[in-house]
Amino acid sequence: MSVDALKNALPAYAKDIKLNLGSVVTTSSLTDQQLWGAVLACALATKSARVIAEVSAEAAGNLSEEAFQAAKGANAIMAMNNVYYRSVHLIGDETYSTMPAKLRMTIIGNPGVDKVDFELWCLAVSAINGCGRCLESHEQVLRQSGMPREQIQEALRIAAAINAVAATLEAEAALLTV
């Protein structure tokens, strides 16, 4: 099970996705932990069983147990926060922004790994989940921590590629049942 298996499973029309997936995992300037945590968190965010299975097996060989769990935690907390903060933003009434969320999110303050890595994974998951407020917030924290824009962009590229792989493979699987 691996990223290579996902690349090989992609149909010919998705050659760009195949090449992009290969590129984001082999030419990254991120640390191995940042890279594989982002890949894992993004795979989980797609909810694609196939992508999760292939990526998690390879990520397990590239991450400590703490980092593996933290990447899972980034996906979990963003599944909640992205819905809440995206909704508060889309309602358009700024009063909601001033109200306490009253949602527990202590993992953000104590993720069990370097906070910058966790923030990067949260940003990548937020890209998949489409929460502008969370993207802005995590990008600001990363920039204030000294992370260059080019590395933040890498996390966005990872999210885009992993999401496209999942969308393509899930669509192909659905077409087989038609």
Contacts in CASP RR format, 6 or more apart in sequence:
PFRMAT RR
TARGET T0000
AUTHOR 0000-0000-0000
METHOD contacts of the structure
MODEL  1
MSVDALKNALPAYAKDIKLNLGSVVTTSSLTDQQLWGAVLACALATKSAR
VIAEVSAEAAGNLSEEAFQAAKGANAIMAMNNVYYRSVHLIGDETYSTMP
AKLRMTIIGNPGVDKVDFELWCLAVSAINGCGRCLESHEQVLRQSGMPRE
QIQEALRIAAAINAVAATLEAEAALLTV
1 53 0 8 1.000
1 54 0 8 1.000
1 56 0 8 1.000
1 57 0 8 1.000
1 58 0 8 1.000
2 54 0 8 1.000
2 57 0 8 1.000
2 58 0 8 1.000
3 21 0 8 1.000
3 22 0 8 1.000
3 25 0 8 1.000
3 39 0 8 1.000
3 54 0 8 1.000
3 55 0 8 1.000
3 58 0 8 1.000
5 54 0 8 1.000
6 21 0 8 1.000
6 50 0 8 1.000
6 51 0 8 1.000
6 54 0 8 1.000
6 55 0 8 1.000
6 165 0 8 1.000
6 169 0 8 1.000
7 18 0 8 1.000
7 21 0 8 1.000
7 22 0 8 1.000
9 50 0 8 1.000
9 169 0 8 1.000
10 17 0 8 1.000
10 18 0 8 1.000
10 21 0 8 1.000
10 165 0 8 1.000
10 168 0 8 1.000
10 169 0 8 1.000
11 168 0 8 1.000
11 172 0 8 1.000
14 164 0 8 1.000
14 168 0 8 1.000
17 161 0 8 1.000
17 164 0 8 1.000
17 165 0 8 1.000
17 168 0 8 1.000
20 157 0 8 1.000
20 160 0 8 1.000
20 161 0 8 1.000
20 164 0 8 1.000
21 161 0 8 1.000
21 162 0 8 1.000
21 164 0 8 1.000
21 165 0 8 1.000
22 161 0 8 1.000
23 161 0 8 1.000
24 39 0 8 1.000
24 154 0 8 1.000
24 157 0 8 1.000
24 158 0 8 1.000
24 161 0 8 1.000
25 35 0 8 1.000
25 39 0 8 1.000
25 158 0 8 1.000
28 34 0 8 1.000
28 35 0 8 1.000
28 154 0 8 1.000
28 158 0 8 1.000
29 150 0 8 1.000
29 151 0 8 1.000
29 154 0 8 1.000
30 38 0 8 1.000
30 120 0 8 1.000
30 151 0 8 1.000
30 154 0 8 1.000
30 155 0 8 1.000
31 117 0 8 1.000
32 62 0 8 1.000
32 63 0 8 1.000
33 62 0 8 1.000
33 63 0 8 1.000
33 64 0 8 1.000
33 67 0 8 1.000
33 113 0 8 1.000
33 114 0 8 1.000
33 117 0 8 1.000
34 116 0 8 1.000
34 117 0 8 1.000
34 120 0 8 1.000
34 151 0 8 1.000
34 155 0 8 1.000
35 62 0 8 1.000
35 158 0 8 1.000
36 58 0 8 1.000
36 59 0 8 1.000
36 61 0 8 1.000
36 62 0 8 1.000
36 63 0 8 1.000
36 67 0 8 1.000
36 71 0 8 1.000
37 59 0 8 1.000
37 63 0 8 1.000
37 67 0 8 1.000
37 68 0 8 1.000
37 70 0 8 1.000
37 71 0 8 1.000
37 74 0 8 1.000
37 117 0 8 1.000
37 121 0 8 1.000
38 71 0 8 1.000
38 120 0 8 1.000
38 121 0 8 1.000
38 124 0 8 1.000
38 155 0 8 1.000
38 158 0 8 1.000
38 159 0 8 1.000
39 55 0 8 1.000
39 59 0 8 1.000
39 158 0 8 1.000
39 162 0 8 1.000
40 55 0 8 1.000
40 56 0 8 1.000
40 59 0 8 1.000
40 63 0 8 1.000
40 68 0 8 1.000
40 71 0 8 1.000
40 72 0 8 1.000
41 71 0 8 1.000
41 72 0 8 1.000
41 73 0 8 1.000
41 74 0 8 1.000
41 75 0 8 1.000
41 78 0 8 1.000
41 121 0 8 1.000
41 122 0 8 1.000
41 124 0 8 1.000
41 125 0 8 1.000
42 124 0 8 1.000
42 125 0 8 1.000
42 128 0 8 1.000
42 158 0 8 1.000
42 159 0 8 1.000
42 162 0 8 1.000
42 163 0 8 1.000
43 51 0 8 1.000
43 52 0 8 1.000
43 54 0 8 1.000
43 55 0 8 1.000
43 56 0 8 1.000
43 59 0 8 1.000
43 162 0 8 1.000
43 166 0 8 1.000
44 52 0 8 1.000
44 71 0 8 1.000
44 72 0 8 1.000
44 75 0 8 1.000
44 125 0 8 1.000
45 75 0 8 1.000
45 78 0 8 1.000
45 79 0 8 1.000
45 124 0 8 1.000
45 125 0 8 1.000
45 128 0 8 1.000
45 129 0 8 1.000
45 159 0 8 1.000
45 163 0 8 1.000
46 52 0 8 1.000
46 128 0 8 1.000
46 162 0 8 1.000
46 163 0 8 1.000
46 165 0 8 1.000
46 166 0 8 1.000
46 167 0 8 1.000
47 166 0 8 1.000
48 165 0 8 1.000
48 166 0 8 1.000
48 169 0 8 1.000
48 170 0 8 1.000
50 166 0 8 1.000
50 169 0 8 1.000
50 170 0 8 1.000
50 173 0 8 1.000
51 162 0 8 1.000
51 165 0 8 1.000
51 166 0 8 1.000
51 169 0 8 1.000
55 162 0 8 1.000
59 68 0 8 1.000
59 71 0 8 1.000
60 68 0 8 1.000
63 71 0 8 1.000
66 112 0 8 1.000
66 113 0 8 1.000
67 113 0 8 1.000
67 117 0 8 1.000
69 112 0 8 1.000
70 107 0 8 1.000
70 111 0 8 1.000
70 112 0 8 1.000
70 113 0 8 1.000
70 117 0 8 1.000
70 118 0 8 1.000
70 121 0 8 1.000
71 121 0 8 1.000
73 107 0 8 1.000
73 111 0 8 1.000
74 111 0 8 1.000
74 118 0 8 1.000
74 121 0 8 1.000
74 122 0 8 1.000
74 125 0 8 1.000
75 121 0 8 1.000
75 125 0 8 1.000
76 107 0 8 1.000
77 105 0 8 1.000
77 107 0 8 1.000
77 108 0 8 1.000
77 122 0 8 1.000
78 122 0 8 1.000
78 125 0 8 1.000
78 126 0 8 1.000
78 129 0 8 1.000
78 131 0 8 1.000
78 134 0 8 1.000
79 125 0 8 1.000
79 129 0 8 1.000
80 103 0 8 1.000
80 105 0 8 1.000
81 103 0 8 1.000
81 105 0 8 1.000
81 126 0 8 1.000
81 131 0 8 1.000
81 134 0 8 1.000
82 125 0 8 1.000
82 126 0 8 1.000
82 129 0 8 1.000
82 130 0 8 1.000
82 131 0 8 1.000
82 134 0 8 1.000
83 129 0 8 1.000
83 131 0 8 1.000
84 101 0 8 1.000
84 103 0 8 1.000
85 101 0 8 1.000
85 131 0 8 1.000
85 132 0 8 1.000
85 133 0 8 1.000
85 134 0 8 1.000
85 137 0 8 1.000
86 129 0 8 1.000
86 130 0 8 1.000
86 131 0 8 1.000
86 132 0 8 1.000
86 133 0 8 1.000
86 134 0 8 1.000
88 96 0 8 1.000
88 97 0 8 1.000
88 133 0 8 1.000
89 97 0 8 1.000
89 131 0 8 1.000
89 132 0 8 1.000
89 133 0 8 1.000
108 118 0 8 1.000
108 122 0 8 1.000
109 115 0 8 1.000
111 117 0 8 1.000
111 118 0 8 1.000
112 118 0 8 1.000
115 145 0 8 1.000
116 142 0 8 1.000
116 145 0 8 1.000
116 147 0 8 1.000
119 138 0 8 1.000
119 141 0 8 1.000
119 142 0 8 1.000
119 145 0 8 1.000
120 138 0 8 1.000
120 142 0 8 1.000
120 147 0 8 1.000
120 151 0 8 1.000
120 152 0 8 1.000
120 155 0 8 1.000
121 155 0 8 1.000
122 134 0 8 1.000
122 138 0 8 1.000
123 134 0 8 1.000
123 135 0 8 1.000
123 138 0 8 1.000
123 139 0 8 1.000
123 142 0 8 1.000
123 152 0 8 1.000
123 155 0 8 1.000
123 156 0 8 1.000
124 155 0 8 1.000
124 156 0 8 1.000
124 158 0 8 1.000
124 159 0 8 1.000
125 159 0 8 1.000
126 132 0 8 1.000
126 134 0 8 1.000
126 135 0 8 1.000
126 138 0 8 1.000
127 135 0 8 1.000
127 155 0 8 1.000
127 156 0 8 1.000
127 159 0 8 1.000
127 160 0 8 1.000
128 159 0 8 1.000
128 162 0 8 1.000
128 163 0 8 1.000
139 152 0 8 1.000
142 152 0 8 1.000
143 149 0 8 1.000
143 152 0 8 1.000
END
